[in-house]
Amino acid sequence: MSSMPRGERPLDEGDSPLLLFAADLRQLRTNAGKPSYRDLARKAHFSASTLSDAAGGRKLPGLDVTLAYVRACDGDEPAWERRWHDLAVAMAQSRAVDGPSPYVGLNSFTTEDADRFFGREALTRTLLDRLERQRFLAVFGASGEGKSSLLRAGIAARFDNAVVCTPGQDPDAAIADALARCPDLLVVDQFEELFTLCEDEVQRTAFLDALLTAGCKKVIAVRSDFYPHCAQYPKLADALTDAQVLLGTMTPDELRRAITQPAATVGCTVETALLTTLVAEAAGRSGVLPLVSHALLETWHRRRGNTLTLGGYQSAGGIQGALAQSAEAAFATLDDAEQRLAKQLLLRLSADGTKRPVPRQDVVGEEVLDVLADTRLITVDEHTVEVTHEALFQAWPRLRAWLDEDREGLSTHRRLTDAARTWAELGRDADSLYRNTRLIETSEWITRTKPELTATEREFIGASKSLERRRNRRLRWIASGLTALLVATAASAVVAVQQRREVERLGLITQSQQLAAASEALVVSDPRQSARKAAEAYRTYPTPEARSRVLSASASARGRRLDHLGGWSFGFGKDFIGLMGPEGLVVHDTATLSLKARWRPSMTGVVFSWDIAPDGRTIAVCLHDGRIVLWAGPDAQQVVLQRQGTRGGVAFTADGRSLVVGGDVWDLATRQVRHSLPVGAINGPFDIADDRVLALVTAGSIALWDLRTQQRTGGLQVQSGEITRVRLLPGGKLAALATTEGQVQVRDLATGAVVATPPAHTGVVNSLSLSPDGSMLVSGGEDGRAHIWDVAHGNAITTITINEPARSVKFSPDGGLAVLTPRALRFWPPGSVPRTAGYTVRALTVDDDGTIVTLDDAGVIERRDSTLRTVKRVETGVPQSRSGRFSQNHDLVVMNGALQVRDAMTGETVSKPAVPAGSTTTGIAFGENRIAVVSSAEPDALWSLDKESKPDFIGGDSSGPRTAVSFGRSDNQLVFAREDGEVLVRDNDIDNQNMALPRTHSAAVRALALSPGRTILATGGDDGLIALWDTGTWQKIGELRGHTDAVKALEFSPDGNRLASGSTDRSVIVWDVRERTAWATLRGHSRGVTHVAWRPDGSQLVSAGADAIQVWGLDMAQALRIVEN
C-alpha cells in the first residue's frame, strides 16, 4: 500500500523577508493547482525534500533551486530571480557575523595580518633573501596584484622596527617623519603618489634624495604603469638597475592557498566547487585580487555553518558583481541628499583612475562617511579620507558612469581644491588667487554643476572674484583717463596695431613651442597627454616644433582609447566593439568609438562567458548559473537556449551554425544540443578550427577533439608553466600556445615538435589571437606588451608597448587591432598599427602603387602593403652586410653581399659585375641608363654598368676609399665622397678629371641624394651636417643643420620641394628645400635611421633602420584627427 504524501510544515510566526519569500513560493504552488512535491520534483529535476525545504522559510534556498521551483509552477523567473538577489543582499546586511572575517576585502593586509596572509610565501622568501644582500628593492606590479599586502604583511611584519609610509601630497614631511623613527626597514607604499599627488618637482627630488641616501633597508611598491616616470630621474634609475622585482598574477596554486588558508585559520573550509570556480575565474587575470578578496569577504558573510559555499559566492555576485552589489546596497541606504554628497565625495577621491586622498576637514556628511566606511568602500582616519582600493573605480558601474560624465569638470574641481589649499597654506596670499580665464571657467563650472564645495574652496572663489572686481574697477578708471591721450595719438594707432599683432604672433609662437616641448617630455610617461599637448601646440600656432610633435604622435599613436570601461573581455562585431563587464555588454561603434547600445540579459545574473558569431551580429552569453542567451542587437528579443545547466566557455563555429558551450555542441537552427563531448564542463581556454577540431587546455596539456565524431584525436604537453591560451592555426596542422611563464610556441599537432617560437613575454601571457586571414598572430601579456607574429613567414612584425598589462588582444575583421588593459581599451584602426621590421633593412623603396619594398640583411626581398603586412617575399639566399639600392622605377635592386643586379619582383639575377677579390662595395647609385658602384678593393676603382651589358672599368685616382656615389647632371657625371669628408665630381666627358668641391664636412660623407630634376645634390656627413649644391655650377647653395649625429640617409621628395634625412640620432627630418629650414622632425625610432623613401605622391614618408620600418603620414589634417582622437 502506498503511503500518503506528507503534509507541508506550517511556517513560523513572523513577517521577516525570508518568511514572506517562503509564503509567496507556497502561494505560487497553490496558484498552479497545488501539485504534490513529487510532481514538482519531476518537472524541476530536484528532489521533493529539496523543493519542500525551499518553501520552508528557515533558510534561503539556492538560486538554482528557487528558479526550478518557480519554473515548475509556471511562475515569472526573471521577477523571482531579482527578488532572490534582493533578499540575499538584505540577509547579508542584517546577519551578525560571529568573529572577525579572515578576509580583508578591499583593504590591504597589514603587518597585524601576517598570520592570515597566504599565497605569496615563495616571493616573500625571495625578497627577504635579497634584502639580506641589498639595501634597496622596488616591487613593480599592476594595480590589484597585492603589492601593498606583500610589503606590509609579507615583508614588514618580519622586521622589529619597520615603518610604512606613502608619499601623499607632502612627500617631504612623509619621509622625514618616517626616517625620524629610525627604522630597520622603510617601506614606501603607493610610490606612484609621488607623481600623481605631488606637483612640486623640488619636493619630488628631495624625497628621492632622502630615500636613496637613507641608511636603512628600503622597499618601494610602484604601480607598473609608472615605471617610465621613475626612469626620468637618473639617481632612481641607477638604483633600480639591479633592484627591480616584477609582481605578476598569482599562479593557480598560490590562488588556492590565498583562498583556502585564511578560512582554515578560523576553522572554516571552502567548498570544492567554490574553490574550483574562483581559481578558474581569477587565474591569469591581472588586477583581480581585490575583487577576489571582496567576493570572499561577502561569501564569508553568507557562509553555511563553517563552510564557504558556491551558492553564497553566487548570491554575493561573484568576482565581477560582489563589489558592485555591496556598493549599490550601501548607496541605496542613503536618501537623495546623502546620495548627492556620496557622489561628490567619491569623485573627489579619484584622480584619473587612481586614489586621491583628501583632508578629513574638507569632507562634509558624517552619515555618508559612516555608511561608505562601514562597507569598506572608503577608509577614514584622523587626517584623511581615501578610497580603499582603486578596483572600486572599475568594478562599480555607477561610479564609473559618474567619472565618465564630466571629466573636464572633475579636473576643474581638482585644480580648485589644490589651488584653495595652496592659498590657505600661504596665508591667503592674493597672488595665489584665480584670475582671468581660470576664474571664468571655474565660475561657469560652479554655476552649471552646483558642486558641494568646502569652506576653503568657497572662500577662495569669493576672494578671487573680489580681487577681479577691484582690478576691473581700476582698469575702467585708467581707461577713462587715457581716452583723451588715445585720441591724440590716433595717428600712431596703425603702427601700434601692427606692433601688437607682431607681439601677439611671437607670443603664440612661444606658447606653441612650449606646448610642443611639454608634449615631447611626456612621450614616454603619458603618451595620451603628450598627444593632447601636441594638438594644442599646433592649434595655437603651426610652428615646426608643433608640426613635428603632431606628425610623430600620429605615426606612433598608441591606439584610440576608451577609459574606465570596467570590461573584462571584448570582441568585434560587424561594425562594433563589444565590451562585457559586470553590467552586461557595452557596444561602441568601430569607426568613431561612440556608444551605440548597452545590453543586460533580460534575466539578472553575472555573465560567465560569451562570444560573437561570425556574422558579426549575434551574441551568445552563458551566465554563471548555466543559462544560455542569444541576442541579435539592441532592439532584438533575447532567445534563451538553456534555462539551467552546467556553465562553460562559449564559442561559435566558423560557419556560425553551431555553438559550443561547456562541451555541449548546440545546433542553432533547431536550438537543441546536437551532441556532447565527454570532457565535462569546459571552463578553461579552448579554440575551434574548421568547424571540426576543438583544442582544449587542461593543466599542462592540450587535448584535441573531433566535434563531429566526439572522439579525442590527439594532444600536446608542455614542459614548464601552465598553458594559458591556445589558438589553432590555418590548415589545422599547427597550434600556437602560451604559458604562465611567458612562452609562446607554435607546435606541430601531429608530432608535438616546436616549429617556431614567437617573441616571449615577461610573466603570464593573457591572450592569443589570429588576424581574420590567419596570417598574423598577436599575443598580449602581463608585461604590458603585444607581440605580432607573421604566421606565414615565421618572423616578428612588431611589438607594441602599452605600459599596462594587456588583458586581451584581438584583430578586428578589417585588420585593426585592439588591446584591453585593466583601465582602458586601445584600438588601432586598419593601417595605423605600428610595425617593427624584425631585421636590418639594407635597401628601401616605395612602388608607384604604395607598396613598400625592402631588402634585408638575410637577402630577402619583401613587399609590404601600407599596413606593413607582407604580401610577397622572395629569398635570394645572398646575405647582405652593407646597403644595397633599388632603381628609380623599382624594378631592379643591386645587392651588396656579392655584387649582383637582381629583378626586384622575382629575385632573378640580371647580371653579376666582375669585382676584385676581397673588395667591399661602399656606394651604389642608379642613373637613367647606368649603375655606378664604388668599392674599397682599389681606392681608385669605379664601375659603370649598362643594364644590358657587362661592367666597364672607368678608372680613377689614388685619392682614397670612396664612401658614397651619385650621378650628377647626366649619367656621364659622377659624384663620390670620401672618408675624410671630401666630395669629388668626375666628368667623363671632360677627360675624366676629378674636381673637389669646397671642403664643408669635417667627417666622412656617407649619404648623397640627387633632386628629381638633377639640379641639386645633397650631401650628408658623420658630422650631422647636410650641404646643398647647385649641379650646374657646383657652388654650395645652403646648409641644413638639425641632426646631432651622423646623417645616414637622404632622399628628395618627388616634387623636389622637400628633402628627408635619417640619422643615427634616431630622428627623421623633413626639410623645406627652398626655405632651407626644418619643416618637421619626426621621432619614433629606437635606433639609428639608415634609409628613407617617399611614397610617389609625396603624402607619406617611410623610414627604416635596425629597429623598425616606420610610415609617416604628412597630411596635417589627418594627423590632427588621429592625435585628437
VENQUIWO-V237277 format. One line per field, one symbol per residue. ss: DSSP state (H for helix, E for strand, C for the rest). psi: psi as a letter, one per 20 degrees, with the letter a starting at -180 (. if undefined). burial: # if it has 9 or more other ideal C-beta (glycine too) atoms within 8 Angstrom, else .. A space follows every 50 residues. Layout:
BEGIN
ss = ???
psi = ???
burial = ???
END
This chain:
BEGIN
ss = CCCCCCCCCCCCCCCCHHHHHHHHHHHHHHHCCCCCHHHHHHHHCCCHHH HHHHCCCCCCCCHHHHHHHHHHCCCCHHHHHHHHHHHHHHHHHHCCCCCC CCCCCCCCCCHHHHHHCCCCHHHHHHHHHHHHHCCEEEEEECCCCCHHHH HHHHHHHHCCCEEEEECCCCHHHHHHHHHCCCCCEEEEECCCHHHHCCCC HHHHHHHHHHHHHCCCEEEEEEEHHHHHHHHCCHHHHHHHCCCEEEECCC CHHHHHHHHHHHHHCCCCEECHHHHHHHHHHHCCCCCCHHHHHHHHHHHH HCCECCEECHHHHHHHCHHHHHHHHHHHHHHHCCCHHHHHHHHHHHHHCE ECCEECCEEHHHCCCHHHHHHHHHCCCEEECCCEEEECCCHHHHHCHHHH HHHHHCHHHHHHHHHHHHHHHHHHHCCCCHHHCCCHHHHHHHHHHHHHHC CCCCHHHHHHHHHHHHHHHHHHHHHHHHHHHHHHHHHHCHHHHHHHHHHH HHHHHHHHHHHHHHHHHHHHHCCCCCHHHHHHHHHHHHHHCCCHHHHHHH HHHHHCCCCEEEECCCEEEEEECCCEEEEEECCEEEEEECCCCCEEEEEC CCCCCCEEEEEECCCCCCEEEEECCCCEEEECCCCCCCEEEECCCCCCCE EECCCCCEEEECCEEEECCCCEEEEECCCCCCCCCEEEECCCEEEEEECC EEEEEECCCCEEEEEEECCCCCEEEEEECCCCCEEEEEECCCCEEEEECC CCCEEECCCCCCCCEEEEEECCCCCEEEEEECCCEEEEEECCCCEEEEEE ECCCCCCEEEECCCCCEEEECCCEEEEECCCCCCCECCCCEEEEEECCCC CEEEEECCCEEEEECCCCCEEEEEECCCCCCCCCEECCCCCEEEECCCCE EEECCCCCEEECCCCCCCCCEEEEEECCCEEEEEECCCCCCEEEEECCCC CEECCCCCCCCEEEEEECCCCCEEEEEECCCCEEEEECCCCCEEEECCCC CCCCEEEEEECCCCCEEEEEECCCEEEEEECCCCCEEEEEECCCCCEEEE EECCCCCEEEEEECCCEEEEEECCCCEEEEEEECCCCCEEEEEECCCCCE EEEEECCEEEEEECCHHHHHHHHHC
psi = pqqqqpqppqqrqrkqhghhgghhgghghghjjlqqhgghhhhikqqhhg hghhkhjhqprqhhgghgggghjkrnggghgggggghggghhhippporq qiqiciqqpahijhijoqhkgghgggghghhhhqipqpoqqqpjikgggg hghgghiiqhmppprqgaimhghghggghijlqhpppoqlhihhhhhpio hgggggggggghiqirqppqppphijghghiioggggghigkjqppoaqq rgghggghghhghhikkrrppghgggggghhhpipqjighhggghhghhg hjqockpprhghghhiiaghigghgggggghhiqrgghhgggghghhhjq nljrqnqqqhiipqmhggggghhhikhrppahhrpqpgqihhhhiohggh gghigmhhgggggghgggghgggghjklphiirqrcggggghghgghgil roqrgggghggghgggghggghgghhghghhigghhhhkhhjgggggggg hgggghghgggghghhhhghhjgghmhghggghgghghhgpmqhgggghg gghhhkpkqqppqlhjqirrrpagkrppppahjbpppqphgijqpgqqpq qhpqqppgrrqpqhijgppppprhjiqppqpkrhjqpppohpiqaprrqp pqrhijiqppokipopoigikqogrpqljapoiaqrqpqkjgpppppock rpppqohgikqpiarqqqhqqqphqqppqqhjiqqpqqrijiqpqpqphg iiqoiqnrprroapohqpqqrhjjiqppqprhjkqopppoghikqpgrpp phjqpohqpqqrhjjrpqppriirppporpijppprgjrpphqprprhji pppqprijkpoppqaijjpphqppohjoqoirqapqrhjjiqppqigooq pqpighjqpgqnqppqpjqppiqpqpbhjrpppqrigohjppqppqhirr qpphrbakirpqiqqqrchriipqpqrrhjiqpqpooiimkkqpppqppg qjrqpjpqpprhjkhppppprijiqpqppoigikqpjqqophqjappiqq pqrhijiqppqqrijjqppoqoggikrohqoppiqirqpiqqqqqhjjiq ppqqbihqpppopjohggghgggi.
burial = ..........#......######.##.##..#..#.#..##..#.#.#.# #######..##.#.#########.#.##.######.######........ #########.#.##.#####..##.###.##....############### #######.#.########..##.######...#.##############.. ..##########.#.#########.######.#.###.##..#.###.## ##.############..####..##.#######.################ ###...#########################..#...############# #.########.##.#..##.###.#####....################# .##.....##.#############.......####..##.###.##.... ..##.######.###.##..#............................. ....#..##.###.######.##...#..#########.##.######## ############.####.#####..###############..#....##. #.#.###.#####..#.##############......#.###.##.#### ####.#.###########........#....#.######.#.#####... #######..#.....#.#..#########..#.#######.########. .......##.#.##########..#################....##### .#.#########..########.#####.#.######.#.#######..# #######.#######.####..##.#.#.#.######..#.######.## ####..#..##.#.#...#.#######..########.#######.#... ##.#.#..#..#######.##.######..########...#.##.#..# #.#########..#.################..#.#..##..#..##### ####.#.######.#########..#.########..#########.#.# #####..#######.#.###.##..
END
